[in-house]
Amino acid sequence: MTTSTTAESSAATPLLDLQALLVAVRRRHRLWSVMALVGLLAGAALAVLFPPPPSAMTKVLVAHREDQPNDSGTLIRTDIALLGTTRIAGMALKSLKSADDPEDFLQEYRGTGLTNNLMQIDVTAGTEAEAVARAGALADAFIADHVRRMWESARAEAKSLLDQRDRMRAELTRVNKEIGKGTPESDPKESASTESLFARRAELNSRIAEFDQRAAEASTGTPQVIAGTQIVDAPRAVRGSLPRTAVTNAAIGLVLGLVLGLAVAAIGTAVADRPVLRREIAANLGASVIAELRRSPHRSPGLWQRGCTRAARERLTTTLARTVRGSAEPVSLLELGCARGASVIALNVAGALAAEGPVTVIDGLPGRELTRTRREPGGPAVITGDHAATAPAQGRTLGVGSVAPGTAWTDLQYLGGRTVLVVRAGHGSAAWLHTVARQLAEQRIAVIGVVLIDPDPGDRTDGTLWDGLHTALRAPHERPARQHGAGQPRADRPARQHGTSQLRTERPSIPAALVPDSDQEAR
């Protein structure tokens, strides 16, 4: 039964929670926003600091003997590849009387096929005049090479035709000799042979005349190809627009920075494994989320926002004050990632309880955050954890401590036998939340619930645990009240049950809840 249940839970748990990943990436909007802004500024700065060099362009119409209406662009791609050879580059540099290396010159120009017969040549140089001159030299060199190749092909074809004509002439000479050996008084068989020789001679004469004509045509080349290959757009300088270039580079930098920032945020979130959703925080701490409090905005909030924040703080103060009143032993607030927020909450709760009697706040925070906080005159007394034993016997005490890394766990029980965890969403890793729950269970400190600071506005998950008493809200699990600072019950501090004045009798001790060490053990 246990094995099947574990297997079903493992199958139901996704390997990567996309909802949590998206929420965590959205919470790290400052990172990818800054990286997108940096990319935007870097792209615009590159356009200003490194403007494009002077360039020129020209267009060449290239005619081919093999042109076909259904050509897929193979011929023009061949011409572009030929343009990018050292032979063309060397011919252009030679016409310009330049001593530059052709291989270096290849990096300064490129060809682009616009159609099957139209090619554009773009050249960069130190000045616009030099770029225009080089573009014209490249176009002339390409046309000269193209015409030369056409002539060489035509001469090779003409030579092949003339060779075939000469072979047929030699055969014709042999046929004429055989015809001349014949006599008029020959028998019928010789007459038939003579007739076949005459037919062969006529065929050879016809083919020789044909080859002479084809050779003459081939020797003249292909006039339409030679005349059709020409410059159709004279070399001219290309003047770029700096604002347009800056805008283009800035847009590219913005997109690259945004993509890089999102990738870094997603990878960092997956590696850090810091729970953000209230469902994950409650599951890792083994306690339900009983209240939430939005973090105060950095900029000055509006009137409506101030009203909502004030109302949320008042509700939280009322909830925690009711919890402290209904507790049979001292209650503490233990923070994780929100020391200042926990201090403000503690002072508000102590102020709400001050009307019913003296309240002493014990500051157990590492940096004495609560002691250094400015307080109103007549407010609750605040003492440090070192003077916890000097707290007045009459009245309530409210401890404030921390469960951040480096906490002295054995000192937390002197702040209170029951606690409310004040946790900032996305601050602690899942492993550390497990550690906090396990250490509090070992110290027999009951966790009433979790106050979540700075929750995600789009979080719709449930922060209440329903999978058993050992992980449900721990408020009902009361233990005998312990003397603050000594662990003994205090006879002079009776606990009041919520909604009635009847004194609460001591209950037998209940073993501390076992907190699982891993997600698999919890399932």
LODRENTOR-411033 format. One record per residue: x, y, z of N, C-alpha, C in turn. Coordinates in pm, whole numbers, plus 50000, padded with zeros to 5 digits. Layout:
BEGIN
XYZXYZXYZ;...
***
This chain:
BEGIN
500844988050000500005000050000500875012550000;501915012550085502795024150092503535026149962;504005015149903504745016149778503875021649667;502655016949655501765021849550501415036449571;501205040349697500885054449725502035063449689;503235059049723504425067149689504595068249540;504365057249470504505057549324503475066749260;502235066449312501205075349258501545089849284;502075092849402502445106649434503595111349347;504575102449324505705106249239505245108749097;504285100649049503785102748913502995115648903;502295119449012501495131649007502345144249020;503545143149078504405154649095505195157048967;505065168548903505795170848778507275172648805;508065168948706509505170848718509865185448725;509155193848651509375208248651508035215148660;507835222548768506585229648790506635242748710;505935243048599505965254748512505335266848580;504295264548659503665275848728504635282548823;505315274348904506295280048996507445286648922;507855280648809508945286448731508555300048675;507355301048619506905313848564506755324348672;506235320448787506095330048896507455334948944;508415325748958509745329649003510435338548901;510275335548772510875344048669510235357748669;508915358348688508245371248694508695379348814;508965372748925509425379949044510835385449024;511595379448935512955384348907512935393648786;511865401448775511725410348659512795421048657;513345424448771514395434648771515625429648695;515935416748710517115411248642516955412048492;515855406148439515775405948293515395419448237;514765428048317514505441648270515805449448256;516695447748355517985454748348518815449548232;518815436448211519585430848101519025435247966;517705436247955517115441347831517485455947809;517485463847917517875477847905519345479147868;520185470647927521615470847893521815467347745;521085457147696521175453747555520725465047465;519655471947505519175483347428520225494347419;520805497847534521805508547536523085504247464;523465491447480524675486747413524515487047262;523345483047212523115483447067523175497647014;522535507047085522575521047039523995526747049;524735522947155526105527947169527025522547061;526835509847024527655504246917527435511546785;526195515246759525915522446634526565536246633;526705542346751527305555746758528825554846763;529355545746844530805544846860531485537846743;530805528346682531385520946570530445521946449;530435533546384529545535046268530005526046154;529095522046066529495513445954530455520645861;531405513545803532375520045712531705524545583;532325533845509531755538045379531605526145286;530505525845215530235514445127529655519444996;529715510644896529175513444764528565500644709;527705502344609527055490744549526875492844400;526755481844331526455481744189525685469144156;524955469444044524165457844003524595453743863;524725440543845525205434943719524155425143668;523805426543540522905417043474523765406343408;523545393943447524365382743401523505373843314;523925371843188523215363043095523945349743087;523185338943073523755325543065523215318542942;524055310142886523595302042773522575291642817;522665287542943521795276942993520565282243065;520235295143044519075300743114517805293243078;517025289843183515755283043167514695290143251;513455290243206512415297043286512225290943425;512465277943438512265271243566513555269743645;514535278143617515805277343690515595281143836;516165273443927515985275644071517015284944132;517825291444048518835300544100520215294444112;520425282844054521735276344062522795284343988;522445289843871523425297143790523885309943859;522945317443918523345329843985524135326944111;523835315844179524635312244296526055308344253;526175302144137527515299144085528265312044055;527585321743997528245334643969528685341544097;527865340844203528245347044331529465339944389;529495326744377530665319444426531915323044346;531775325044215532925329044134533375343244169;532405351944203532775365544243533635365444369;533415355644456534175354944580535455346944569;536085346744454537365339744435538505349844426;539695345144456540865353944451541185358344308;540745350844209541015354944071540285367844037;538985368544072538235380844047538785392244133;539065389344258539605399844346540945404844296;541805395644252543105399844199542975408144073;542055404343983541865412343862541385426343895;540465427543994539975440844032541085449244093;541865443344183542965450844245544035454644141;544255445844044545235448943940544785460643854;543465461143823542975472543746543045485543825;542955484443958543065496344044544505499644079;545445490944037546875492444070547065493044221;546375484144290546455483444436547335471744476;548085473644583548995463244632548365454944744;547065456144766546415448544872546385433744837;546295425744941546225411244923544815407444878;544675399544772543325395544729542535388344837;543195380444920542475373445026541895383145128;542615393845156542055404045246540925411745180;541065413845048540025421144976538725413344972;538805399944979537595391744977536695394645096;537265399245208536475402045328535735415345320;536025423345215535465436745207534325438045107;533935427345043532815428144949532065414944951;530865415544900530025403744891529025405444778;528585394244723527595394444617526275388744666;525195394144613523855389744651523025387644525;522405376044514521555373244400520155378844421;519785388744339518455394644350517425386644271;517805382444152516965373544070517885363044009;517335355243914518165344943850519245350943760;519105363743720520075369843631520585383243680;520215387443800520625400443852521395398543982;522585404243986523455402744103523865416644153;523855418144285524265430644348525595428644418;526495438144401527835437644460527935448944561;528205445744688528385455644796529845455444838;530435467444846531865468844877532015479144987;532925476645081533285486145185534745490145168;535045502645206536425507745192536615519045293;537795525145286538095535945380537355548645350;537085551345222536355563245181535285559345081;534345568445060533285565644965533825564544822;534785573444786535345572944650536055559744626;536795555244725537485542544708536505530944699;535415531544776534415520944769533755520644632;533425532444575532815532944442533765527344337;535055531244346536035526344249536195511144257;536235505844375536385491444390535145483944342;533955489644365532745483144316532755482544164;533145493644098533225493343952534275483743901;535425483243968536485473943925536035459543940;535325456544047534835442944066533815439243959;532905448443927531915445543823532585443343688;533565451843653534275450143526535055437143523;535695433843635536465421443640535555409343627;534405409743689533485398443677532965397043534;532595408343473532085407743335533175402643241;534405407643257535505402943172535745388043190;535695383343314535905369043337534745360943280;533535366143295532375358943241532445358043089;532795369143020532915369142874534055359942831;535175360542904536305351842869535905337142879;535175333642981534755319742992533785316042880;532925325342840532035322542728532825320442598;533875329042576534695327542457535465314342459;536015311042571536755298442580535845286542554;534625287142605533685276342580533325275642432;533135287442368532805287542225533965282342142;535185286442171536335281542095536525266542113;536305261742236536425247342257535375239742178;534175245242171533125238742093533435239241943;533935250741896534295251841754535425242241717;536415240941803537515231741775537025217341770;536075213941859535535200441856534775197841726;534035207841678533285206241553534235205241434;535305213241433536255212641323537005199341321;537285193841437537935180641440537015170041380;535735170541412534805160941353534695163141201;534715175741155534665178441011535885172740939;537075174041003538285168940940538245153740930;537685147141032537595132641023536645128440910;535565135740894534645132440785535275135540649;536105145740636536775148740510537755137440474;538435132340577539345121140550538555108940500;537395106640560536575095540514536045098140373;535725110540342535245114040209536325111540104;537565114640138538665112140045538785097240016;538645089140119538735074740100537595069640014;536395075040032535245070839952535445074739805;535995086439781536235090939643537245081939573;538265077539651539255068539590538615055339550;537745050139635537095037339602536155038939482;535515050639475534645052839358535485053739230;536685059939240537525061239121538105048039074;538195038039159538725025039118537695016839040;536435020439048535395012738981535425014638829;534865004538747534815004738600533365004138556;533055009938440531665009938396531174996138359;532074987038316531634973838272531574963838387;531454968138505531424959038619530114951738626;530094941038698528884932938712527884939738804;526674934238815525644940738899526044942339045;526804932939101527194934139242528094946339261;529034948539171529914960139184529134972939161;528094972139075527274984039053526534988139181;526024978339258525344981339385526304987439485;527554982339489528554987739581528915002039543;528975004339412529305017939368528195027839404;526935023239392525815031939428525845035439578;526195025539662526285028339807527405038139838;528495037339763529605046839784529175061039747;528415062139635527935075439596526995081139702;526145072439760525235077139867526015081439990;527025073940025527855077540140528575090740115;529065093039992529755105439962528815117339974;527595115339927526635126339939526345129540086;526195119140169525945121340312527105128440379;528325124240343529505130540403529615145140361;529335148040238529385162040193528375170540271;527165164840293526145172340368526585174740512;527125164640577527545166140718528755175340729;529665174740632530825183740637530365198240627;529385200740539528875214340527528185218740657;527485209240720526815212640848527835215940957;528885207840967529895210541069530635223441042;530835226740914531475239640883530615251240932;529325250040910528415260740954528375261841106;528275250641178528225250741325529535255841384;530645251941322531945256741371532075271841353;531545276841242531605291241219530755298741322;529585293141352528735299541452529365298841591;529965287241623530575286041755531785295041771;532535297041664533735305341674533405319941699;532215323841660531805337641687531275339441829;531185328641912530685329442048529175330442052;528665334942169527225336842186526965351742201;526625358442094526505373142101525495377942204;524365371042216523355375742311523835374342455;524655364142483525185362542619526215373242649;527105375842550528155385742572527555399742583;526585402542496525975415842501525045417442620;524455406442668523515407442779524155408942914;525425405342929526115406743058526685420743067;526125428943152526515443043160526115448743295;526645460643323526305467943446525015475543421;524015472743500522715479443484522515490443587;523265490343694523195500943797524625505243826;524975517243784526355522043798526775522243945;528055520143971528525520544111528205533944176;527695533244298527345545444371527515542844520;527755553644592527965552644736526635550544807;526695542744914525515539944995525685547545126;524865557645146524955565845267523945560645369;524455555145479523595549745583523065560545675;521935557945737521325567245833521705562945974;522395571846044522815568546180521635566346273;520595574646272519445571746361518795558246331;518635555246203518015542546170518885530746212;520195532146192521105521546236521075520046387;521035531446458520985530846605519705524146653;518575527446589517305521346629517315506346601;517865502546485517925488246452518795480646550;519995486046576520895479246671520315479046811;519625489746848519015490046982517915479646994;517115478046889516055467846894516655453846902;517715451546825518375438446832518965436046970;519625446247026520175444847160519115442747266;517965449447249516855447647344516365433347343;516155427747224515665414047214516685404147271;517955405947234518985396747284519135397847436;519115410047488519215411747633518035405847707;516835407547649515635401947713515685386747713;516055380847600516135366247594517205361047690;518355367547692519415363247782519005364747928;518325375947959517885377948097516845367648140;515895364548052514905354348086515565340648103;516535337548018517225324748031518005323948163;518705334748197519455334848324518505333848443;517375341048437516415340448547515825326448561;515485320148448514895306748454515895296548507;517135297248458518165287748505518465290148652;518595302748691518855305748832517735301148923;516505302648876515355298248956515355283048972;515615275848861515615261348868516745256148956;517905262748952519045258149032518855261649179;518385273849207518255278149347517155270649420;516065267149351514945259749410514425266949534;514005279449514513425287349623511915288049606;511155281649692509695281549676509115295649681;508155298149595507485311149588505995309549614;505405299149563503965297049581503655293249725;502505297649773502135294449912501955279449932;501555272449825501415257949835502755251249865;503815255649797505125249749819505695253549955;505505266049995506045270450125505355263050238;504035261450229503315254150334503745239550339;503955233450222504355219350220505755217450275;506675226650246508045225150294508175228150443;507385237550493507455240850636506535232050719;505605224950657504685216650733503695224650814;503385236650767502435245150840501655253250738;500405256250772499535263550680499835278450683;499555284950573499665299450563498385305550619;498545313150728497385318750796497145333350760;498155340050703497995354150668499055357950567;498795368850495499725373950396499845389050412;500995394250368501215408550376502075412750258;501515421850180502265426750065503445435250110;504515434350031505665442550063505415456950021;505905466250100505695480350069506455483949942;505825491249848506515494949725507645504649751;508645504349661509795513349676509405527849649;508545529949551508125543549522506975547349615;506675559949616505605564949704504265559249660;503585551849745502305545849705501195556249699;500175552949624499035561749615498135560449737;497105568849737496195568949851495475555549863;495045549949750494335537149753495255525949800;496515525949754497465515749798497775517049946;497915529349993498185531050137497015525950219;495795528450172494645523550246494575508350249;494865501850135494845487250131495925481450219;497125487350217498215482250300497895483950448;497315495350484496965497550625495905487650670;494915485150585493875475650622494435461450635;495355457650547495955444350556496775442950684;497515453450722498295452850846497385452050968;496275459150964495345458451077494745444551090;494375438550977493825424850984494865415151036;496095416550990497155407651037497395409551187;497415422051232497615424751375496495418751457;495265420151412494125414451485494225399251492;494595392951379494715378351376495795373451473;496955379651469498045375251557497745378451703;497115389751731496765393051869495775382851924;494815378751844493875368451887494595355251914;495575352151832496335339751852497125340251981;497735351652010498515352952134497605352152255;496435358252248495515357452361495075343252388;494855335552284494355321952302495435311752329;496655315852342497755306352366498005304852515;498305292552557498565289752698500005292652736;500855295652641502265298352669502735309352576;503905314852602504395326052521504485322252372;504215332152290504265330452144505385339152089;506065334051989507155341451928506895342951779;507555352751722507565354851577508965352151527;509115342451439510425338851384510425342351236;511375350851198511395355851060512435348650977;512185348850846513125343550748513105352750627;514105361450621514235370650508513455383450522;512895386450638512105398750655512205403350799;513415406350845513615410450984512875423551014;512965433150924512305445950949510795444150952;510265436350859508815434050859508345426950984;509115417051029508745410051152508785419351273;509745428751275509825438351386508585447251390;508175452151272506995460751268505755452951310;505625440551265504475432351303504455429951453;505625427051511505695424451656505285436751736;505745448551695505375460751767503895463651754;503315460951637501885463151620501075453551708;501485440951712500765431251795500905434851942;502125438651982502325442552122501505454852157;501395464352064500565476152089499095472652104;498625462552024497235458352037496965451352169;497965444252223497795437152349498075445852470;498675457552448499045465952562497825471052636;496685471952570495485476952638494985467252743;495365454552736494905444552831495905441852941;497065447552934498065445353036499455447752981;500445447453068501815449953022502295439052926;502995443552822503545434452720505025437652704;505825427052705507265428552686507675421252558;508365428452474508845422752348510305419052365;510645406452338512015401552350512645401552211;513705409352196514365410552066515465400052056;515195389551977516195379151954516745379351812;516555390551742517055391551606518565393151605;519245388251502520715388751500521255402951508;520665412451435521205425951433520515435451527;519795430351624519035438851717518165448751638;517515443351535516695451751449515555458251526;514985450851618513835456051693514265466351795;515415464251858515875473651961516195487251900;516735487051775517115499551711515945506451641;514785499951637513625505951570513055517351655;512745528351590512165539851661510745536451706;510475538351833509175534851891508515547351949;507185546651953506435557852009506525557652162;506475569252224506495569652371505275562452429;505525555152535504455547752600504155534552536;504965530252439504735517652372505245506052457;505125493952406505575482252481507075482452503;507505476452612508925475852644509605465552556;510815468652515511605459752430512915456952501;513195444052521514455440052583515145430252490;516445429052505517205419852422517065405652476;517475396152395517385382252437518255379052556;519345386652575520215384052691519535387452822;518565396352820517865400452943516455394652949;516245383452879514925377452879514505373053019;515475369253103515135364753239514605376153325;514895388653285514455400153365513065405053325;512405397753237511065401753196510125401153315;509215410653328508295410553443507435398053444;507165393153564506385380753577504945383053537;504425394953567503055397953531503025403653389;502095398653310501965403653174502425393353071;502315397252951502675388352841504055391752787;504645381752721505895383752649505695379252505;506335386252414506275383152271507695383052219;508165371252185509535370052136509605371851985;510715377551941510965379651798512365374351770;512455364551681513745358551649513865355751500;514895348351468515185345551327515505330851312;515145325351195515505311651161516365311551036;517095322551015518005323350902519215314350927;519995311350826521205303150847522105309350953;522605301051040523425305651152522665307551281;521395303951283520575305551403520975295551511;520995300351633521195291451749519825285451784;519595273351739518255267451752517835265351897;518775262251983518415259452123517955272052196;518265283852141517835296252207516415300252170;515865294052068514535298152023513445294452122;513655283752200512605279652293512415289852406;513405298552431513255308752535512465320752485;512235321452352511405332152299509925328552307;509615315652311508235311352321508085296952280;507145290052346506925275952315506135273852187;505465284152140504725283452014505175295251929;505105293551800505665303851713504815305551589;504945317251533504395320551401505575324151312;505715317151203506815319551110506455330751015;507305340751007507135351950914508175350150803;507715345850688508615341550580508365350150458;509445354750397509345361950270509385351950156;508435352850068508325343349956509565344249868;510105332549832511245331949743512565334849809;512625335649942513885338750009514685326150043;514055316750109514755304650151514565293350050;515575284950040515485273349952514605262650015;514195253049933513355242249984514095234150090;515385232050070516155224550169516205231850302;516355245150298516425252550424515065252950493;513985253750418512665253250481512445239950550;512925229150489512865216050555513675216250684;514845222450679515705223250797515025230950910;514385242050875513685250050977512575241851042;511785235050961510695227051018511225215751107;512305209351063512855198351142513465203451273;514175214651270514785219951393513725224651493;512685230951443511615235251535510915223251597;510745212651520510135200651576511025194251681;512325194351659513255188651758513275196951885;513115210251871513075218851990511685219252054;510755211152002509395210352055508725224052057;508935231451948508285244451930507165242351829;505945244051874504795242051786504655253851692;504425251051566504245261451465502745263951447;502315275751483500905279151469500545280951321;501375287551248501125289951107502215298551048;502005302550924502995310150849502345323150801;503055334050824502665346950767503585349250647;502995349850530503755350950407503905365750369;505165369950356505475383750320505805384250171;505295394350104505545396649962505145384549878;503895379949888503455368849803503285373449659;503265363949570503075367349429501615371249406;501355382349337499955386349315499155376249233;499825368749147499125359149064499045345249124;499455343549248499435330249313498005326749351;497495315949295496135311349327496155297749396;497325293349442497425280349507496935281249651;496615269749707496095268949843497255266749939;497345275350042498405274050140497995266350264;496845259450261496375251750376496675237050355;497215230550457497535216350450496345208150501;496025197550427494885189150463495265174450469;496545171250467496955157150455497275150750588;496675154950697496885148150824497155157750937;496975152851061497175161551176498615165451194;499545156851149500955159951173501445171251085;500685174950981501095186150898500025196850890;498915195150958497855205350956498225216851048;497345226451059497585237851146497795233051288;498895237351351499295231451479498735238951599;497845248351575497345256051688496615247551791;495805237451752495075229851855495975221251940;497195218451898498055209351974498725216952087;498025218752196498575226052309499405216752396;500425222752456501245215452552501245223352684;501715217652791501755225052917502555237852900;502055248752955502765261452945504075260553020;505155266252959506465265753020506865279453071;507655279253178508155291753233509075298153131;508815310553096509605317352994511045318553040;511935312652959513355312952993513785300853069;512915293053131513345281453208512635268853166;511595270153087510885258253039509905252653140;509565259853249508625255153350507325262753336;506185256853373504905263953365504855275253465;504185286053426504065297853514502665297853573;502625297153707501325296453776500625309853776;501425320853762500805334053771500335339153636;500395330553529499955335053397498935325053344;497695325753383496675316353333496385319353186;496145308553115495835309952972494325311352956;493945320252864492535322652839492165316552705;491095309252709490615303052586489765313152512;489895313052376489205322952294487685321152305;487025332252346485555332352353485005328052487;485805324752589485315320552720486335324452822;485925326052947486815329953055487275318053136;486915306053098487305294153174488795291753160;489455289153272490895286453270491145273053206;492225272453129492575260153059493435251453150;493035238953162493805229453241494945223953159;495945218953229497115213453161496725200653089;497335198852971497135186952892498415178952891;498295165952873499525157952865500325161852742;501625159952753502535163652644502235155152522;502285161552407502085154852279503415154752207;503845143552153505145143252083505145153151969;506335158751946506485168551837506235161851703;505685169451612505395163951479506685161051406;506695149551342507875145851263507795152551127;508845159851093508915166850966509725158650869;509205155450753509965147050658511225154150611;512245146150580513515151650531513485154450382;512565149050307512535151050163511095150650115;510895154749989509565154449931509035140349919;509935130749889509485116849874508995111250006;509725114550116509285109650248507965116050287;507785128950248506525135450280505365128950207;505575125450079504525118550005504265104750058;
***
